[in-house]
Amino acid sequence: MAKLNIAPTKSNLLLMKEQLAVSTNGYELLEEKREILVDELMKLVEQVKDLESEMDEVINEAYPAFKEMLLSEGADQIERIAHGIKYDFDIKEKVVNVAGIQFQTVDVTIPEKEVFHSFMGTYANTDATIVKFFELLSILSKMAEIRTIVWRLALEVKKTQRRVNALDKMIIPQTVQTAKYIEGILEERERENIFVLKTLKKNQKK
């Protein structure tokens, strides 16, 4: 690691020592931050896995129910029912605080389910299918919210890791090497000064 190109003076040595103290403290804080972020990221990843497992279960029930509904009522009847059903979904951004960092994500408000049995010529399996797909929509909305945070949190972890690496691999070693270089030059000058003073004293005695 190449040293910094600065003059070997006492003021610069003091500056290097101060920079080393700041860099070391910054490294420790960033490393602690990185560990906290990674821990939070792992927790969110586990939540995503749980939601994926739950989603698979609901899908395995929802699509067979939909298929059964198509077979029993026919595509034309299903299309007619679909045109008569309307739901309004409220989708908006919200701010979530994770490990002291604010992230923007999406918040989806699922409307209340309505039962259409005996209405517009629908049947019980139609209502059952609607219920299952509402469950699926609820899971997907939670998934969208958490995955958005996971993606942004992963970017924050990556950014923090780059800073940690920069301090650990470049800034701190470079500062240490520069400080050692300046100390070496100053010690050498001090020895030369002592030698010169001793020589002058000898000459004065003679």
C-alpha positions as CSV (number, residue, x, y, z in Angstrom):
1,M,0.0,0.0,0.0
2,A,1.6,3.3,-1.1
3,K,1.9,6.0,1.5
4,L,0.3,9.4,1.2
5,N,2.4,12.0,-0.6
6,I,2.8,14.6,2.2
7,A,5.7,16.4,3.8
8,P,7.2,14.5,6.8
9,T,6.5,17.2,9.5
10,K,5.3,17.0,13.1
11,S,2.0,18.7,12.2
12,N,1.4,16.1,9.4
13,L,2.3,13.3,11.8
14,L,-0.3,14.6,14.3
15,L,-2.8,14.9,11.4
16,M,-2.1,11.2,10.4
17,K,-2.6,10.1,14.0
18,E,-5.9,12.0,14.3
19,Q,-7.0,10.6,10.9
20,L,-6.1,7.1,12.0
21,A,-8.2,7.4,15.2
22,V,-11.2,8.7,13.2
23,S,-10.8,6.0,10.6
24,T,-10.5,3.2,13.2
25,N,-13.5,4.5,15.0
26,G,-15.4,4.8,11.8
27,Y,-14.5,1.3,10.8
28,E,-15.7,-0.1,14.1
29,L,-19.0,1.8,13.8
30,L,-19.6,0.7,10.2
31,E,-18.7,-2.9,10.9
32,E,-21.3,-2.8,13.8
33,K,-23.8,-1.2,11.4
34,R,-23.1,-3.9,8.7
35,E,-23.7,-6.7,11.2
36,I,-27.0,-5.2,12.4
37,L,-28.1,-4.7,8.8
38,V,-27.2,-8.3,7.8
39,D,-29.0,-9.6,10.9
40,E,-32.2,-7.6,9.9
41,L,-31.8,-8.7,6.3
42,M,-31.7,-12.4,7.4
43,K,-34.8,-12.0,9.5
44,L,-36.7,-10.4,6.5
45,V,-35.4,-13.2,4.2
46,E,-36.9,-15.7,6.7
47,Q,-40.2,-13.9,6.5
48,V,-40.1,-14.0,2.7
49,K,-39.5,-17.8,2.9
50,D,-42.4,-18.3,5.2
51,L,-44.6,-16.2,2.9
52,E,-43.5,-18.2,-0.1
53,S,-44.4,-21.4,1.7
54,E,-47.8,-20.0,2.7
55,M,-48.3,-18.7,-0.9
56,D,-47.6,-22.2,-2.3
57,E,-50.2,-23.7,-0.1
58,V,-52.8,-21.2,-1.0
59,I,-52.0,-21.5,-4.8
60,N,-52.4,-25.3,-4.5
61,E,-55.9,-24.7,-3.2
62,A,-56.9,-21.6,-5.2
63,Y,-56.2,-22.7,-8.7
64,P,-57.9,-26.2,-8.4
65,A,-60.9,-24.3,-6.9
66,F,-60.9,-22.0,-9.9
67,K,-60.6,-24.9,-12.3
68,E,-63.5,-26.7,-10.6
69,M,-65.6,-23.5,-10.8
70,L,-64.9,-23.2,-14.5
71,L,-66.0,-26.8,-15.1
72,S,-69.2,-26.5,-13.1
73,E,-70.3,-23.0,-14.2
74,G,-68.6,-22.5,-17.6
75,A,-66.3,-19.7,-18.9
76,D,-69.2,-17.5,-20.1
77,Q,-70.9,-17.6,-16.7
78,I,-67.6,-16.9,-14.9
79,E,-66.9,-13.9,-17.2
80,R,-70.4,-12.5,-16.5
81,I,-69.9,-12.9,-12.8
82,A,-66.4,-11.2,-13.0
83,H,-67.9,-8.2,-14.8
84,G,-70.4,-7.8,-11.9
85,I,-67.8,-7.9,-9.2
86,K,-65.7,-4.8,-8.4
87,Y,-63.1,-4.2,-5.7
88,D,-61.0,-1.1,-5.0
89,F,-57.5,-1.6,-3.8
90,D,-55.7,1.2,-2.0
91,I,-52.0,1.1,-2.9
92,K,-49.6,3.8,-1.5
93,E,-46.0,4.3,-0.4
94,K,-45.0,4.2,3.2
95,V,-41.8,4.6,5.2
96,V,-40.5,1.8,7.3
97,N,-37.7,2.1,9.8
98,V,-35.2,-0.8,9.8
99,A,-32.1,-0.7,12.0
100,G,-32.4,3.1,12.2
101,I,-32.6,3.5,8.5
102,Q,-35.8,4.6,6.7
103,F,-36.9,2.7,3.6
104,Q,-39.8,3.4,1.3
105,T,-42.0,0.5,0.4
106,V,-45.6,-0.1,-0.7
107,D,-48.6,-0.6,1.5
108,V,-51.6,-2.4,-0.1
109,T,-55.0,-2.3,1.7
110,I,-57.1,-5.3,0.7
111,P,-60.8,-4.5,0.7
112,E,-63.3,-6.5,2.6
113,K,-64.4,-9.7,0.9
114,E,-68.0,-9.9,-0.2
115,V,-69.9,-13.2,-0.5
116,F,-71.8,-13.5,-3.7
117,H,-73.5,-16.9,-3.1
118,S,-77.1,-16.8,-4.4
119,F,-76.4,-13.4,-6.0
120,M,-76.3,-13.0,-9.7
121,G,-76.6,-16.8,-10.1
122,T,-73.3,-17.6,-8.4
123,Y,-72.7,-20.8,-6.5
124,A,-70.9,-21.7,-3.3
125,N,-67.7,-22.8,-5.1
126,T,-67.5,-19.3,-6.7
127,D,-67.4,-17.7,-3.3
128,A,-64.9,-20.3,-2.1
129,T,-62.7,-19.4,-5.1
130,I,-63.0,-15.7,-4.3
131,V,-62.0,-16.3,-0.7
132,K,-58.9,-18.3,-1.7
133,F,-57.7,-15.7,-4.2
134,F,-58.2,-13.0,-1.6
135,E,-55.9,-15.0,0.7
136,L,-53.4,-15.1,-2.2
137,L,-53.7,-11.3,-2.8
138,S,-53.1,-10.7,0.9
139,I,-49.9,-12.8,0.9
140,L,-48.7,-11.2,-2.4
141,S,-49.2,-7.7,-0.9
142,K,-47.2,-8.6,2.2
143,M,-44.6,-10.2,-0.1
144,A,-44.3,-7.0,-2.2
145,E,-43.8,-4.9,0.9
146,I,-41.1,-7.1,2.5
147,R,-39.3,-7.8,-0.8
148,T,-39.0,-4.1,-1.5
149,I,-37.4,-3.6,1.9
150,V,-35.2,-6.6,1.4
151,W,-33.9,-5.3,-1.9
152,R,-33.2,-1.8,-0.5
153,L,-31.7,-3.2,2.7
154,A,-29.4,-5.4,0.6
155,L,-28.2,-2.4,-1.3
156,E,-27.5,-0.6,2.0
157,V,-25.5,-3.6,3.2
158,K,-23.5,-3.6,0.0
159,K,-22.8,0.1,0.3
160,T,-21.7,-0.3,4.0
161,Q,-19.5,-3.3,3.1
162,R,-17.7,-1.2,0.4
163,R,-17.0,1.5,3.0
164,V,-15.8,-1.1,5.5
165,N,-13.5,-2.6,2.9
166,A,-12.2,0.9,1.9
167,L,-11.3,1.7,5.5
168,D,-9.8,-1.8,6.2
169,K,-7.9,-2.4,3.0
170,M,-6.9,1.1,1.9
171,I,-7.4,4.1,4.2
172,I,-6.3,2.7,7.5
173,P,-3.2,0.8,6.1
174,Q,-2.2,3.9,4.0
175,T,-2.5,6.2,7.1
176,V,-0.5,3.8,9.3
177,Q,2.2,3.5,6.6
178,T,2.4,7.3,6.2
179,A,2.6,7.9,9.9
180,K,5.4,5.3,10.3
181,Y,7.2,6.9,7.4
182,I,6.9,10.4,8.9
183,E,8.0,9.0,12.3
184,G,11.0,7.4,10.7
185,I,12.1,10.6,9.0
186,L,11.6,12.7,12.1
187,E,13.6,10.2,14.2
188,E,16.4,10.3,11.7
189,R,16.4,14.1,11.7
190,E,16.5,14.0,15.5
191,R,19.5,11.7,15.5
192,E,21.2,13.9,13.0
193,N,20.5,17.0,15.1
194,I,21.9,15.2,18.2
195,F,25.0,14.2,16.2
196,V,25.5,17.8,15.0
197,L,25.1,19.2,18.5
198,K,27.6,16.7,19.9
199,T,30.1,17.5,17.2
200,L,29.7,21.3,17.8
201,K,30.3,20.7,21.6
202,K,33.5,18.7,20.9
203,N,34.7,21.4,18.5
204,Q,34.0,24.1,21.1
205,K,36.0,22.2,23.7
206,K,38.9,21.9,21.4
